Amino acid sequence: MGDNNHGKEVSIANKKIAGYSILSVCYTFVKRISQVMVVYLLGYFGCSSAWLIGPVILSVMREEWKKDKDLRRNVAKAAALCNEKEVILARVDDLPTWVFFPDVERAEWINRILRQVWPNFNHYARDLLKDTIEPAVRDSLAAYKMNGFKFERMILGSIPPRVGGVKVYDRNVSRNEIIMDLDIFYAGDCDISFSIGAIKGGIKDFQIHGMVRVVMKPLIREMPLVGGLQIFFLNNPTIDFNLVGVADLLDMPGLSDILRRIIVETVASMMVLPNKLPITLSENVPARILRSPEPEGVLRVHVVEAKDLMKKDIGVLGKGKSDPYAIITVGAQEYRTQTINNTVAPKWDYWCENIVYEATGQTLELQTFDADDGIKKDDSLGRATLDIASISKKGNADMWVTLEDAKHGMVHLRMTWLKLSSNAADLKAALVETQLLRVTAMSTGLLMIYLDSAKNLPSARATSKPDPCALLSLGKKQETTTVQMRTGDPVWEQGFTFLVNNPQSDTLHIKVIDQKTGQDIGRLSYNLCDLMEKHLMQIEDQPLALKHSGPDSKILLSMQMRILKYEEPKEEDDDDESEKSKETSDNGKGASAPLVAKDSVSGSESPSTPQSHSPLKKQASHDSVASASSISVSKLITSEVASNLDAQPPSIPSVPPPDDDDSELRFRSNAAAKSHGDIGLGRVQLTLRYSTQRQRFIVVIHKVVNLPMPDPSNIPDPYVKLYLLPERSKDSKRKTEAVKDNCNPIYDETFEYLISLGELNSRQLEISVVTKKGFFSSESPIIGQAVINLGELSLHQPVTLWLDLQKEVRREA
């Protein structure tokens, strides 16, 4: 009886009027009537026409948006139904350079296999959607107050995925493995329905495109000759779909964007690097080999700044600026910078570290956005893609990257490739490097953990066995294993990787929890300094006793510690050297140290260097110290000044005391403090330095001496104000604290500017000595000024200067 009713419903749904189904016609009719009724009610109640204009504009935008999406989906679906060879040959210009005719034949052969096994794969996909995807989507939607998500119907259709290109690697590959890349594209006829509470909806025209790597290892001497497989996407795949049913009303920009983001995150957590889908083919191969492989290295990224970004915010007088932020993505690892408001030249100074398992084939993706309040989707300001393999060969890179999909805009990136060392002695150099960067979040080591199983866990409930899962934490990062149901001897066989700030002081914490009650049933704390003392800094299949657990409770795990080590790039061919020389800075320095900045802004991009107006010209007279050249003034750093600098946040190395031959310079340095300057306005002492590791221009204001005092009853309250010309903006301004009633104030205050060395060489530093008391009089509060052409100084070492204050300093346009 039920089958007959179902047949009647299907037959009614399949009836057509003029080529359209009855349900489609009814849906369109109700939709149009609703629109007319809304317009009628707005007029009936005398509402303003503004209430109508907004929905009409959104409706038109939505229709155009859907037409564009439908066109792209139809083109992709048509390609999915064509002959394999025709599709691949039609895309020859778009395919990677490694795709050649034999690969076309190979791809066609693989596509035939996929067509044969696709019906059976439907059953596996159904279980995957129900058991893995559905809980992840349900938990994620709960954060948006959308509860009760579940799949109702899951049919992947009859069109299988298509392989557009194949590459089998034969160079730089271990003899114990086979590596193959597949260009996978799926644009099938799936029919998936779901419900979110009372909302019914469906997904059709589902598409996914990405590069899949299949690693077959280890090779064994018995059938099936391969011990296991590792399957993963090198980078996040492109995913698109169309919502149907009631949920279609939320397709822009609500539910569709949320679902797309959740699906991408779920796929990434399963099989986008560093996550892999391991498949064991032989019982003789330990699971640890496939589930906990060692990474190739770590890519340290410094997002310094951007310039000339597009203006997306609309101000009162038209286009304003933007509120830019950047997202850095390497596989499933994603990092976001802070948002800098109201600027098109943000200085982010953001650092992140990415674990890289496959340098060949993986890319670093940079996306910039304009942050918007409310539900409006953030506008894109452009994107860029960098090949990690080329960075790993160079060792480091310092570059301005031009943004794609944008009218204009560039981002300054600095990257260092760090290899993994099993020598504990390399830790000292790694710690020194992170201290030079002065970024507390940087790492010096990498910890790999393979959590095999636990034994004899106690029961958290008297009536049944526990549902154990393990929570691992190191620093701020936490990882969780899968839940094993109703067992006191769980087998997890999962691998995890942690970046370690300092292996000498960090501790790994493992907590075993009963998922049903949330109760702890075992704990373990392991000091990583103990692992450092082991041979090759590793332990294998080590049973460790659990605390706050049963008397015989143990956890079985393996651990490896590796030190992050920068190595000089190997010598390259002549062709590579010529290309490398083009990327080298004007000062001739190559990539010889981690994160050493080069002149990243060429002279053509920067304004011309202004002429000097400060008394820094080289003269032979012994009476003027401020007129000495930068080479001479660099010798004026005394031990007293160096000690003051060491007390400041940016460390400046002390300079050894001068030789006996420089006794005259020491005498002149002391005499400089007694001079009243060229025109009797006093002098200012400061130290300048550029930190290449931190991309910082550092200015230390020491003191001002012999300020004029025309009225003994009106002693100035001086402070020093700095501008990095040509900008006179808030971002460029720095100033010291004011010292009350003093003509010889001592400050010893340090200021920093985040700027590349190439751009700094085209800038001037303006120093103004100002009195607070002058603001309430008719006279100017500025006592004196000086300007330094920074391009004339060598700032790799600290340079201390005495400058004569001038009454008026004119600045060239």
Residue pairs with C-beta under 8 A, 6 or more apart in sequence:
12 22
13 21
13 22
13 23
14 21
15 21
15 22
16 22
17 25
38 55
39 52
42 51
42 52
61 252
62 251
62 252
65 252
66 251
69 240
69 242
70 242
72 240
73 187
73 205
73 207
73 240
73 242
76 185
76 187
76 207
77 159
77 187
77 189
77 205
79 87
79 162
79 185
79 187
80 159
80 162
80 185
80 186
80 187
80 188
81 159
84 104
84 107
84 108
84 111
84 162
85 104
85 105
85 108
87 162
87 164
88 95
88 99
88 104
88 107
88 108
88 164
88 165
89 104
91 164
92 99
95 164
95 165
95 183
96 165
96 167
96 183
98 165
98 167
99 165
99 166
99 167
99 183
103 165
103 166
103 167
104 165
106 166
107 163
107 164
107 165
107 166
110 163
110 166
110 182
111 160
111 162
111 163
114 160
114 161
114 162
114 163
115 160
118 156
118 158
118 160
121 156
121 160
122 155
122 156
125 154
125 156
126 154
129 151
129 154
129 192
130 151
130 154
132 266
132 270
133 151
133 263
133 266
134 149
134 150
134 151
136 262
136 265
136 266
136 269
137 149
137 259
137 262
137 263
137 266
138 147
138 148
138 149
138 150
140 258
140 262
140 265
140 266
141 147
141 149
141 196
141 258
141 262
144 258
146 196
146 197
146 255
146 258
147 196
147 197
148 195
148 196
148 197
149 194
149 195
149 196
150 194
150 195
151 192
151 193
151 194
152 193
152 194
152 195
152 200
153 191
153 192
153 193
153 202
154 192
155 190
155 191
155 192
156 188
156 190
157 188
157 189
157 190
157 191
158 188
158 189
159 187
159 188
159 189
160 186
160 188
161 184
161 185
161 186
161 188
161 208
162 184
162 185
162 186
162 187
163 182
163 183
163 184
163 185
164 183
164 184
164 185
165 181
165 182
165 183
166 180
166 181
166 182
166 183
167 180
167 181
168 178
168 179
168 180
169 179
169 180
169 181
169 360
172 360
173 179
174 217
175 219
176 217
176 218
176 219
177 215
177 216
177 217
177 218
177 219
178 215
178 216
178 217
178 219
178 226
179 213
179 214
179 215
179 216
180 213
180 214
180 215
180 216
181 211
181 212
181 213
181 214
181 234
181 361
182 211
182 212
182 213
182 214
183 211
183 212
184 208
184 209
184 210
184 211
184 212
184 237
185 207
185 208
185 209
186 206
186 207
186 208
186 209
187 205
187 207
188 206
190 203
190 204
190 206
191 202
191 204
192 202
192 203
192 204
192 206
193 200
193 201
193 202
193 203
193 245
194 200
194 201
194 202
194 203
194 247
195 201
196 247
196 255
199 246
199 247
200 245
200 246
200 247
201 243
201 244
201 245
201 246
201 247
201 248
201 255
202 243
202 244
202 245
202 247
203 241
203 242
203 243
203 244
203 259
204 241
204 242
204 244
205 240
205 241
205 242
206 240
206 241
207 238
207 239
207 240
207 241
208 237
208 238
208 239
208 240
209 237
209 238
210 233
210 234
210 235
210 236
210 237
210 238
211 233
211 234
211 235
211 361
212 231
212 232
212 233
212 234
213 230
213 231
213 232
213 233
213 234
213 358
213 361
214 229
214 230
214 231
215 229
215 230
215 231
216 226
216 228
216 229
217 226
217 227
217 228
217 230
217 289
217 290
218 226
218 227
218 228
218 285
218 289
219 225
219 226
219 227
220 226
220 227
220 282
220 284
220 285
222 282
222 284
224 281
224 282
226 281
226 282
227 280
227 281
227 282
227 284
227 285
227 289
227 290
228 278
228 279
228 280
228 281
228 282
228 285
228 289
228 290
229 278
229 279
229 281
229 290
230 276
230 277
230 278
230 279
230 290
230 293
231 271
231 276
231 277
231 279
232 271
232 272
232 273
232 275
232 276
232 277
233 267
233 268
233 271
233 272
233 273
233 331
234 273
234 331
234 358
234 361
234 362
234 363
235 272
235 273
235 329
235 331
235 362
235 363
235 365
236 264
236 267
236 268
236 272
236 329
236 331
236 332
236 365
237 264
237 267
237 272
239 260
239 263
239 264
239 267
240 260
241 256
241 259
241 260
242 251
243 250
243 251
243 255
243 256
243 259
247 255
250 256
253 375
253 376
253 377
254 375
257 377
268 275
268 331
268 332
269 275
269 332
270 277
271 277
272 331
272 332
273 330
273 331
273 332
273 356
273 357
273 358
273 362
274 295
274 331
274 332
274 333
274 355
274 357
274 497
275 331
275 332
276 290
276 291
276 293
276 357
278 287
278 290
278 291
279 290
280 287
280 290
287 452
287 493
288 450
288 452
288 493
288 495
288 558
291 450
291 493
291 494
291 495
292 448
292 449
292 450
292 495
292 496
292 558
293 357
293 495
294 420
294 448
294 560
294 562
295 355
295 356
295 357
295 420
295 446
295 448
295 497
296 356
296 357
296 358
296 359
296 392
296 420
297 356
297 359
297 392
297 417
297 418
297 419
297 420
298 353
298 354
298 355
298 356
298 417
298 418
298 420
298 443
298 446
298 499
298 564
299 330
299 353
299 354
299 356
299 364
299 388
299 391
299 392
299 415
299 416
299 417
299 418
300 351
300 352
300 353
300 354
300 415
300 416
300 417
300 418
300 442
300 594
300 595
301 328
301 335
301 351
301 352
301 353
301 354
301 364
301 413
301 414
301 415
302 349
302 350
302 351
302 413
302 414
302 415
302 595
302 695
303 326
303 328
303 337
303 348
303 349
303 350
303 351
303 352
303 366
303 411
303 412
303 413
304 347
304 348
304 349
304 412
304 413
304 414
304 695
304 754
304 756
305 345
305 346
305 347
305 348
305 349
305 411
305 412
305 754
305 756
306 324
306 326
306 344
306 345
306 346
306 348
306 368
306 409
306 410
306 411
306 412
307 344
307 345
307 409
307 410
307 412
308 344
308 345
308 408
308 409
308 410
309 322
309 324
309 344
309 345
309 346
309 368
309 381
309 382
309 403
309 406
309 408
309 409
310 322
310 344
310 370
310 381
310 382
310 406
310 407
310 408
310 409
311 319
311 320
311 321
311 322
311 344
312 322
312 370
312 379
312 381
313 319
313 320
313 321
313 322
313 323
313 342
313 370
314 320
315 321
320 342
321 342
321 343
321 344
322 342
322 343
322 344
322 370
322 379
322 381
323 339
323 340
323 341
323 342
323 343
323 370
323 371
323 372
324 339
324 340
324 343
324 344
324 346
324 368
324 369
324 370
324 371
324 381
325 336
325 337
325 338
325 339
325 340
325 346
325 348
325 368
325 369
325 371
326 336
326 337
326 348
326 350
326 366
326 367
326 368
326 369
326 411
327 334
327 335
327 336
327 337
327 366
327 367
327 368
327 369
328 334
328 335
328 336
328 337
328 352
328 354
328 364
328 365
328 366
329 335
329 364
329 365
329 366
329 367
330 354
330 356
330 362
330 363
330 364
330 365
330 388
331 354
331 357
331 362
333 354
333 355
335 350
335 352
335 354
337 348
337 350
338 348
338 350
339 371
340 346
340 347
340 348
347 731
347 754
349 695
349 754
351 437
351 439
351 441
351 442
353 442
353 443
353 499
354 364
355 446
355 497
355 499
356 362
356 388
356 392
359 388
359 389
359 392
360 389
361 389
362 388
362 389
363 385
363 386
363 387
363 388
364 385
364 386
364 388
364 391
364 415
365 383
365 384
365 385
366 383
366 384
366 385
366 386
366 401
366 411
366 413
367 380
367 382
367 383
368 380
368 381
368 382
368 383
368 403
368 406
368 409
368 411
369 378
369 379
369 380
369 381
370 378
370 379
370 380
370 381
371 378
372 378
372 379
380 405
380 406
381 403
381 406
381 409
382 403
382 404
382 405
382 406
382 409
383 403
383 404
383 405
383 406
384 401
384 402
384 403
384 404
384 411
385 404
386 401
386 413
386 415
391 397
391 415
391 417
392 417
393 569
393 572
394 417
394 569
394 580
394 591
395 416
395 417
395 566
395 567
395 568
395 569
395 591
395 594
396 414
396 415
396 416
396 417
396 566
396 591
396 593
396 594
396 595
396 596
397 413
397 414
397 415
397 583
397 591
398 413
398 414
398 415
398 595
398 596
398 597
398 598
398 600
399 412
399 413
399 414
399 583
399 600
400 410
400 411
400 412
400 413
400 600
400 601
401 410
401 411
401 412
401 413
402 409
402 410
403 409
403 410
403 411
412 600
412 756
414 595
414 597
414 695
416 566
416 594
416 595
417 566
418 564
418 565
418 566
418 594
419 564
419 565
419 566
419 567
420 446
420 562
420 563
420 564
420 565
421 562
421 563
421 564
421 565
422 536
422 537
422 538
422 562
422 563
423 563
424 532
424 537
424 563
426 563
426 565
427 444
427 445
427 503
427 504
427 532
427 563
429 565
430 444
430 445
430 563
430 564
430 565
431 444
431 502
433 444
433 566
433 594
434 442
434 443
434 444
436 693
436 694
437 595
437 693
437 694
438 649
438 650
438 694
440 501
441 501
442 501
443 499
443 500
443 501
443 564
444 500
444 501
444 502
444 503
444 563
444 564
445 499
445 500
445 502
445 503
445 528
445 561
445 562
445 563
445 564
446 497
446 498
446 499
446 500
446 561
446 562
446 563
446 564
447 474
447 497
447 498
447 499
447 500
447 503
447 508
447 528
447 531
447 559
447 560
447 561
447 562
448 495
448 496
448 497
448 559
448 560
448 561
448 562
449 472
449 495
449 496
449 497
449 498
449 508
449 557
449 558
449 559
450 493
450 494
450 495
450 557
450 558
450 559
451 470
451 472
451 481
451 492
451 493
451 494
451 495
451 496
451 510
451 555
451 557
452 491
452 492
452 493
452 541
452 556
452 557
452 558
453 489
453 490
453 491
453 492
453 493
453 555
453 556
454 468
454 470
454 489
454 490
454 492
454 512
454 522
454 546
454 553
454 554
454 555
454 556
455 488
455 489
455 543
455 552
455 553
455 554
455 555
455 556
456 488
456 489
456 550
456 552
456 553
456 554
457 466
457 468
457 488
457 489
457 490
457 512
457 521
457 522
457 546
457 549
457 550
457 553
458 466
458 488
458 521
458 522
458 549
458 550
458 553
459 465
459 466
459 488
459 521
460 466
460 514
460 516
460 517
460 519
460 521
461 514
461 516
461 517
464 486
465 486
465 487
465 488
466 486
466 487
466 488
466 514
466 516
466 521
467 483
467 484
467 485
467 486
467 514
467 515
467 516
468 483
468 484
468 487
468 488
468 490
468 512
468 513
468 514
468 515
468 521
469 480
469 481
469 482
469 483
469 484
469 490
469 512
469 513
469 515
470 480
470 481
470 492
470 510
470 511
470 512
470 513
470 555
471 478
471 479
471 480
471 481
471 510
471 511
471 512
471 513
472 478
472 479
472 480
472 481
472 496
472 498
472 508
472 509
472 510
473 479
473 508
473 509
473 511
474 498
474 500
474 506
474 507
474 508
474 509
475 498
475 499
475 500
475 501
475 506
477 498
477 499
479 496
479 498
481 492
481 494
482 492
482 494
483 515
484 490
484 491
484 492
498 508
500 506
500 528
500 561
503 528
503 529
503 531
503 532
503 561
503 563
504 528
504 529
504 532
505 529
506 528
507 525
507 526
507 527
507 528
508 525
508 526
508 528
508 559
509 523
509 524
509 525
510 523
510 524
510 525
510 526
510 555
511 520
511 522
511 523
511 524
512 520
512 521
512 522
512 523
512 546
512 549
512 555
513 519
513 520
513 521
514 521
520 548
521 548
521 549
521 553
522 546
522 547
522 548
522 549
522 550
522 553
522 555
523 546
523 547
523 548
523 549
524 544
524 545
524 546
524 547
524 555
525 547
526 544
526 559
528 561
531 537
531 538
531 539
531 559
531 561
532 561
536 560
537 560
537 561
537 562
538 558
538 559
538 560
538 561
539 557
539 558
539 559
540 558
541 556
541 557
541 558
542 556
542 557
542 558
542 559
543 554
543 555
543 556
544 554
544 555
544 556
544 557
545 553
545 554
546 553
546 554
546 555
566 593
566 594
568 592
569 591
572 580
580 590
580 591
583 598
584 590
584 598
585 597
585 598
585 599
585 600
585 757
585 758
586 599
586 602
586 603
586 758
587 598
587 599
589 596
589 598
595 692
595 693
596 692
596 693
597 692
597 695
597 756
597 757
598 757
598 758
599 756
599 757
599 758
599 761
600 756
600 757
600 758
600 759
601 756
601 758
601 759
601 762
602 758
603 762
606 758
606 759
606 761
606 762
607 726
607 762
608 762
609 761
609 762
609 789
609 791
610 725
610 726
610 764
610 789
610 811
610 812
611 789
611 812
612 787
612 788
612 789
612 792
613 787
613 806
613 809
613 810
613 811
614 786
614 787
614 788
614 789
614 803
614 809
615 624
615 626
615 627
615 678
615 803
615 804
616 626
616 627
616 628
616 629
616 630
616 633
616 788
616 789
616 792
616 801
617 627
617 629
618 627
618 628
618 629
618 632
619 627
619 628
621 627
622 664
622 668
625 633
625 636
625 668
625 669
625 671
625 672
625 802
626 672
626 683
626 801
626 802
626 803
626 804
630 792
630 793
630 794
630 799
631 794
632 665
633 799
633 800
633 801
633 802
634 794
634 797
634 798
634 799
634 800
635 658
635 662
635 665
636 665
636 669
636 800
636 801
636 802
637 655
637 687
637 798
637 799
637 800
638 657
638 666
638 669
639 654
639 655
639 657
641 687
641 702
641 800
642 652
642 653
642 654
642 655
643 654
644 700
644 702
644 748
645 651
645 652
645 654
645 687
645 700
645 750
645 798
646 652
646 654
647 748
648 700
648 748
648 750
649 750
650 689
650 691
650 694
650 696
650 698
650 750
650 752
652 687
652 689
652 698
652 700
652 798
653 798
655 797
655 798
658 665
658 666
669 802
672 683
672 685
672 802
673 683
673 685
673 705
673 802
674 705
674 706
675 683
675 705
675 706
675 802
675 804
676 682
676 683
676 706
676 708
677 683
677 706
677 784
677 804
677 805
678 804
678 806
679 804
679 806
679 807
680 708
681 707
681 708
681 783
681 784
681 804
681 805
681 806
681 807
682 704
682 705
682 706
682 707
682 708
682 743
682 769
682 783
682 784
682 805
683 704
683 705
683 706
683 802
683 803
683 804
683 805
684 701
684 703
684 704
684 705
684 720
684 767
684 769
684 786
684 802
684 803
684 805
685 701
685 702
685 703
685 704
685 705
685 800
685 801
685 802
685 803
686 699
686 700
686 701
686 702
686 767
686 800
686 801
686 803
687 699
687 700
687 702
687 798
687 799
687 800
687 801
688 697
688 698
688 699
688 700
688 765
688 788
688 790
688 793
688 795
688 798
688 799
688 801
689 697
689 698
689 700
689 795
689 797
689 798
689 799
690 696
690 697
690 698
690 757
690 760
690 795
690 796
691 698
692 757
692 796
695 754
695 755
695 756
695 757
696 752
696 753
696 754
696 755
697 724
697 752
697 753
697 755
697 760
697 790
697 795
698 750
698 751
698 752
699 722
699 734
699 750
699 751
699 752
699 753
699 765
700 748
700 749
700 750
700 751
701 720
701 722
701 736
701 747
701 748
701 749
701 751
701 767
702 746
702 747
702 748
702 800
703 744
703 745
703 746
703 747
703 748
704 718
704 720
704 744
704 745
704 747
704 769
705 744
706 743
706 744
707 716
707 718
707 743
707 744
707 769
707 783
707 784
708 743
708 783
709 715
709 716
709 743
714 773
715 741
715 742
715 743
716 741
716 742
716 743
716 771
716 773
716 774
716 783
717 738
717 739
717 740
717 741
717 742
717 771
717 772
717 773
718 738
718 739
718 742
718 743
718 745
718 769
718 770
718 771
718 783
719 735
719 736
719 737
719 738
719 739
719 745
719 769
719 770
719 771
719 772
720 735
720 736
720 747
720 767
720 768
720 769
720 770
721 733
721 734
721 735
721 736
721 767
721 768
721 769
721 770
722 733
722 734
722 735
722 751
722 765
722 766
722 767
722 768
723 732
723 733
723 765
723 766
723 768
724 732
724 753
724 755
724 763
724 764
724 765
724 766
725 732
725 763
725 764
725 765
725 766
725 787
725 811
726 763
726 764
726 811
732 753
734 751
734 753
736 747
736 749
737 747
737 749
738 772
739 745
739 746
739 747
753 760
755 763
757 795
760 790
760 791
760 795
761 790
761 791
762 791
763 790
763 791
764 787
764 788
764 789
764 790
764 811
765 787
765 788
765 790
766 785
766 786
766 787
766 809
766 811
767 785
767 786
767 787
767 788
767 803
768 782
768 784
768 785
769 782
769 783
769 784
769 785
769 805
770 781
770 782
770 783
771 781
771 783
772 781
773 781
774 780
774 781
774 782
774 783
775 781
783 805
784 805
784 806
784 807
785 805
785 806
785 807
785 808
785 809
786 803
786 804
786 805
786 806
786 809
787 809
787 811
788 801
788 803
793 799
